[in-house]
């Protein structure tokens, strides 16, 4: 009876979050309906961060505790704390569903996940690429990495590396999904992408609101890549070099409200009048790549 109840909760949860995400991809709904969130949240009761337009944003956020360990509390469109003191959470399901729709994973692809946490979204990724695919999650926190390794045993196509995913030693991948905020695209991520590969990461000031930037490496290579913002977002900061000055520039850029105009990432230091944001040796342009 309990298994039947949990399956029903999970099925409705999957339907709800994918509708919130505005995705009609049945495979994404199946993934959320199949992966048990309680296996990755740890024993209850659980801490849930409070998010509201009527409350000021704080870091770490304010948390409330569930009354008990009923899994019904987990199958809502909410974050679940992994480490409340550090503001580390299992992220918002509808945001991730929306992002996964945008990155459009295919069966058999190789995916790198930067910031795997306890492995919940690593398992979702593993479901999406299927048994012939491969997911490599990078988690710099050794305790979380150990938890993720244990949690992911049912998904043999997924593995965890207990190290930074922002260094120079990354395997080639069809897609890279980053779950930690950073003030600039990491060179290692760009280099690891195969032709037509996709990178989706939170471009943001450190611990401040930014946006999920989807970048596609064009098959012909070059210094101009397709790019667009998928959503506004804020993630815990990536444990990689952050540029405070660029972060302040991003605050100003996002405050203009025209982030949807971005159409390409330019990997040079010569911005023109289409520049939306100048990152020094890279910039975002409102002009699409010339594929002629």
C-alpha positions in Angstrom: 0.0 0.0 0.0 2.8 2.4 0.9 4.6 1.7 -2.4 1.4 2.3 -4.3 0.9 5.6 -2.5 4.4 6.8 -3.2 4.2 5.9 -6.9 1.0 7.9 -7.1 2.6 10.9 -5.4 5.6 10.6 -7.7 3.4 10.4 -10.8 1.5 13.5 -9.9 4.7 15.3 -8.9 6.2 14.5 -12.3 3.1 15.7 -14.2 2.9 18.9 -12.1 6.6 20.0 -12.4 6.7 19.3 -16.1 3.6 21.4 -16.7 5.1 24.2 -14.5 8.2 23.8 -16.7 6.2 24.2 -19.9 7.6 21.0 -21.3 5.7 18.4 -23.2 8.6 16.0 -23.4 7.1 12.7 -22.1 10.6 11.3 -21.4 11.3 14.1 -18.9 8.0 13.4 -17.1 8.9 9.7 -17.0 12.2 10.5 -15.5 10.7 12.5 -12.6 8.1 9.8 -12.1 10.7 7.1 -12.0 13.5 8.5 -9.7 12.7 8.3 -6.0 13.5 11.7 -4.4 13.5 10.3 -0.9 16.5 8.1 -1.8 18.6 11.3 -2.3 17.1 13.6 0.4 18.3 11.5 3.3 16.2 10.6 6.4 13.4 12.9 7.3 12.1 15.2 8.6 13.5 17.5 6.0 14.5 21.2 5.9 12.8 23.2 3.1 14.0 26.7 2.1 11.4 29.4 2.0 11.1 31.3 -1.3 8.6 34.0 -1.7 8.2 37.3 -3.7 7.2 38.9 -0.3 10.4 38.0 1.5 13.9 39.5 0.9 16.4 37.1 -0.7 18.9 35.9 1.9 21.9 33.5 1.8 21.7 31.0 3.3 17.9 31.1 3.0 15.4 30.7 5.8 14.3 27.0 6.2 11.2 25.4 7.7 11.1 21.7 8.8 8.5 19.2 7.6 6.5 17.7 10.5 7.8 14.1 9.8 9.3 11.9 7.2 6.2 11.4 5.1 7.5 11.3 1.5 4.5 13.4 0.4 6.5 16.4 1.6 9.2 15.7 -0.9 6.9 15.4 -3.9 6.2 19.1 -4.3 7.9 21.8 -6.4 10.3 22.7 -3.6 13.9 22.6 -2.8 15.1 20.2 -0.1 18.1 21.0 2.1 21.2 18.8 1.9 23.2 21.1 4.2 21.1 24.0 5.4 24.0 25.8 7.1 25.7 26.1 3.8 22.6 26.7 1.7 23.1 23.5 -0.3 19.9 22.0 -1.6 18.3 19.5 -4.0 17.2 22.1 -6.6 13.7 23.2 -7.7 12.2 20.5 -9.8 10.4 22.7 -12.3 13.5 24.8 -13.0 15.5 21.6 -13.7 12.7 20.2 -15.9 12.7 23.4 -17.9 16.5 23.3 -18.2 16.5 19.6 -19.2 13.9 20.4 -21.9 16.2 23.1 -23.3 19.4 21.0 -23.3 17.5 18.2 -25.1 19.5 15.1 -24.1 19.4 12.1 -26.4 19.7 8.4 -25.6 23.3 7.3 -25.8 24.9 10.7 -25.1 27.7 11.5 -22.7 26.8 14.2 -20.1 28.9 15.9 -17.5 27.1 17.3 -14.5 29.0 19.9 -12.5 27.8 20.0 -8.9 26.1 16.6 -8.4 25.1 17.1 -4.8 23.6 13.8 -3.5 22.9 12.6 -7.0 19.2 13.2 -7.6 19.5 15.1 -10.8 22.4 12.8 -11.8 19.9 10.0 -11.7 17.4 12.1 -13.8 20.1 12.6 -16.4 21.0 8.9 -16.3 17.3 8.1 -17.1 17.3 10.5 -20.0 20.4 9.2 -21.7 19.4 5.6 -21.1 21.5 2.5 -20.5 23.7 3.2 -23.6 24.5 6.7 -22.4 26.9 7.9 -19.8 26.7 10.5 -17.0 29.7 11.7 -15.0 28.9 13.8 -12.0 31.5 16.0 -10.4 31.0 16.9 -6.7 33.8 18.7 -4.9 32.4 18.0 -1.4 33.7 14.6 -0.3 30.8 13.7 1.9 28.2 14.6 -0.7 30.2 12.7 -3.4 30.2 9.6 -1.2 26.4 9.9 -0.7 25.9 10.4 -4.4 28.0 7.3 -5.3 25.9 5.1 -2.9 22.6 6.6 -4.1 23.4 6.0 -7.8 24.1 2.3 -7.6 20.8 1.5 -9.4 22.0 3.5 -12.4 25.2 1.9 -13.7 25.5 4.4 -16.5 26.1 7.2 -13.9 29.4 7.7 -12.0 30.7 10.3 -9.5 34.1 11.9 -9.4 34.9 13.5 -6.0 36.7 16.6 -7.4 36.2 19.9 -9.0 34.4 19.9 -12.4 36.0 23.3 -13.3 39.5 22.2 -13.9 41.3 21.4 -17.1 41.0 17.6 -17.0 37.5 16.8 -18.2 36.4 14.1 -20.7 34.7 15.0 -23.9 30.9 15.3 -23.7 27.8 15.9 -25.8 26.3 18.0 -23.0 27.5 19.7 -19.8 24.9 20.6 -17.2 26.2 22.9 -14.5 24.5 23.3 -11.1 26.7 25.9 -9.5 26.8 29.6 -10.3 29.8 31.4 -11.9 30.6 34.8 -13.3 32.0 33.5 -16.6 32.0 30.4 -18.8 34.7 28.0 -17.6 37.3 27.3 -20.3 37.4 23.6 -19.4 33.7 23.3 -20.1 34.0 24.9 -23.5 37.0 22.7 -24.4 35.2 19.5 -23.4 32.3 19.9 -25.7 32.1 17.9 -28.8 30.9 19.6 -32.1 27.2 20.5 -31.7 27.6 19.9 -27.9 25.5 21.9 -25.4 26.6 23.7 -22.3 23.9 24.9 -19.8 25.2 26.9 -16.8 24.1 29.6 -14.3 25.8 32.8 -15.4 25.4 34.9 -12.3 27.1 37.2 -9.7 28.3 35.1 -6.8 25.2 34.0 -4.8 23.1 36.5 -6.8 20.4 36.2 -9.4 21.6 35.6 -13.0 20.4 33.3 -15.8 20.8 29.8 -17.1 22.8 30.3 -20.3 22.5 27.6 -23.0 25.5 27.6 -25.3 25.9 25.3 -28.4 29.3 24.6 -30.0 28.8 24.8 -33.7 29.9 21.9 -35.8 32.3 24.0 -37.8 34.0 25.4 -34.6 35.1 29.0 -34.6 34.8 31.7 -31.9 31.1 32.4 -32.3 28.7 30.0 -30.6 24.9 30.0 -30.4 23.7 31.1 -27.0 20.5 32.1 -25.3 19.2 32.4 -21.7 16.7 29.7 -20.8 15.6 31.1 -17.5 16.5 33.4 -14.6 18.2 31.5 -11.9 20.4 31.6 -8.8 22.6 28.7 -7.6 25.1 28.3 -4.8 28.4 29.6 -6.1 30.8 27.3 -8.0 34.0 26.6 -6.1 36.0 28.0 -9.0 37.5 31.5 -9.6 34.8 34.2 -9.5 35.3 37.7 -10.8 33.6 40.3 -8.5 33.8 43.0 -11.1 32.2 40.9 -13.7 29.5 39.9 -11.1 28.6 43.6 -10.6 28.4 44.0 -14.3 26.1 41.0 -14.6 23.8 42.6 -11.9 23.6 45.7 -14.1 23.0 43.8 -17.3 20.2 41.6 -15.9 18.6 44.7 -14.3 17.9 46.0 -17.9 15.5 43.2 -18.4 16.6 42.4 -22.0 18.5 39.2 -21.4 16.2 37.4 -23.9 17.9 39.3 -26.7 21.1 37.3 -26.3 21.8 35.1 -29.3 25.5 34.2 -29.2 28.7 33.8 -27.2 31.8 35.4 -28.7 35.1 34.1 -27.6 37.3 37.1 -28.4 38.0 40.5 -26.9 36.6 42.8 -29.6 33.0 43.5 -28.7 30.9 45.5 -31.1 27.6 47.4 -30.8 25.6 44.2 -30.5 27.4 43.5 -27.1 24.9 42.6 -24.3 27.7 41.9 -21.7 31.5 42.2 -22.0 33.4 39.6 -20.1 36.8 40.7 -21.3 38.0 37.8 -23.4 34.4 36.7 -24.1 31.2 38.6 -24.6 27.5 38.0 -25.2 25.9 39.4 -28.4 22.4 40.1 -29.5 23.4 38.9 -33.0 22.9 35.3 -34.0 25.9 33.3 -35.4 26.3 33.5 -39.1 25.9 29.9 -40.4 26.1 30.8 -44.1 
